Amino acid sequence: MRSTNPDSAGTKAWGDPAIVMRCGVAEPTTYSATSQLLVVDGINWYPEELQRGVRFTSVQGPENIEVSIPSSYESTADILTELSLVISSLAP
C-alpha cells in the first residue's frame, strides 16, 4: 500500500503508478439510469475516461466505491475482477 494525501481510512492506493480506491463516494454526476455499465461478478461498474486513465465507480450498491486506474496499466480486467470478488464477499 502507498500513503494517500490526505490520509483517509476510506482511501487506499497501491502500485506504480498508483491505483487509487475510495469508498463512500457520491454517484458520478454523469451517471444515469440509462448509462452503460460493466458488470463483473455481480458488481455494476460505471466507467469514466480520464486524461490519464479510467475511473470505475461501483453503483447500485449500499456504498459506492471508486477506483482510478492509470492508462499505463494494460488491462483493467484483473483489477476489477479482484475488487468485485472482495466487494461481493462483503455483501450481506
C-alpha positions in Angstrom: 0.0 0.0 0.0 1.0 3.6 -0.6 0.2 6.6 1.5 -2.5 9.0 0.3 -2.9 12.7 0.7 -5.0 13.5 2.6 -4.7 10.3 4.6 -8.1 8.6 5.0 -9.3 5.2 6.1 -11.7 5.2 3.1 -8.9 5.8 0.6 -6.2 3.2 -0.4 -3.5 3.3 -3.1 -1.1 0.7 -4.5 1.1 0.1 -7.5 3.4 2.3 -9.5 1.8 4.5 -10.9 -0.7 4.4 -8.1 -4.1 2.8 -8.5 -6.4 4.7 -6.1 -9.6 3.3 -4.5 -12.0 5.5 -2.5 -15.0 4.2 -0.5 -18.2 6.0 0.2 -18.1 8.3 -2.9 -21.1 10.1 -4.4 -22.7 8.8 -7.5 -20.9 10.3 -10.6 -22.7 13.3 -11.9 -22.6 11.9 -15.5 -24.3 8.6 -14.3 -27.9 8.0 -15.2 -30.3 5.0 -15.2 -29.5 4.5 -18.9 -25.7 4.6 -18.6 -23.8 1.6 -19.9 -22.3 -0.4 -17.1 -19.7 -3.1 -16.9 -20.8 -6.0 -14.7 -18.1 -8.0 -13.1 -19.0 -10.8 -10.7 -22.4 -9.1 -9.9 -20.9 -5.7 -9.3 -22.0 -2.8 -11.6 -19.2 -0.5 -12.6 -19.7 2.8 -14.3 -16.6 3.7 -16.4 -15.4 7.3 -17.0 -12.5 8.1 -19.3 -9.9 10.3 -17.7 -7.0 12.2 -19.3 -4.5 9.6 -18.0 -6.6 6.6 -17.3 -10.1 5.4 -16.4 -12.2 5.7 -13.3 -14.7 3.0 -12.4 -17.4 3.6 -9.8 -19.5 0.8 -8.4 -23.1 1.8 -8.4 -26.4 0.4 -7.3 -24.9 -1.0 -4.1 -25.1 0.1 -0.4 -21.9 2.2 -0.8 -20.3 3.5 -3.9 -16.6 2.6 -4.4 -14.4 4.4 -6.9 -11.2 3.1 -8.4 -8.9 5.2 -10.7 -6.5 3.2 -12.9 -3.7 5.0 -14.8 -3.5 4.3 -18.5 -0.1 2.7 -18.1 -1.9 -0.5 -16.9 -2.5 -2.7 -20.0 -5.7 -4.2 -18.6 -8.3 -3.2 -16.0 -10.0 -6.6 -16.1 -7.8 -8.2 -13.4 -8.1 -5.2 -11.1 -11.9 -5.0 -11.4 -12.2 -8.8 -11.0 -10.3 -8.8 -7.8 -12.1 -5.8 -6.4 -15.5 -7.3 -7.4 -14.8 -10.5 -5.7 -13.9 -8.7 -2.4 -17.0 -6.4 -2.7 -19.3 -9.4 -3.4 -17.9 -11.3 -0.4 -18.8 -8.3 1.9 -22.4 -8.0 0.7 -25.0 -9.3 3.2 
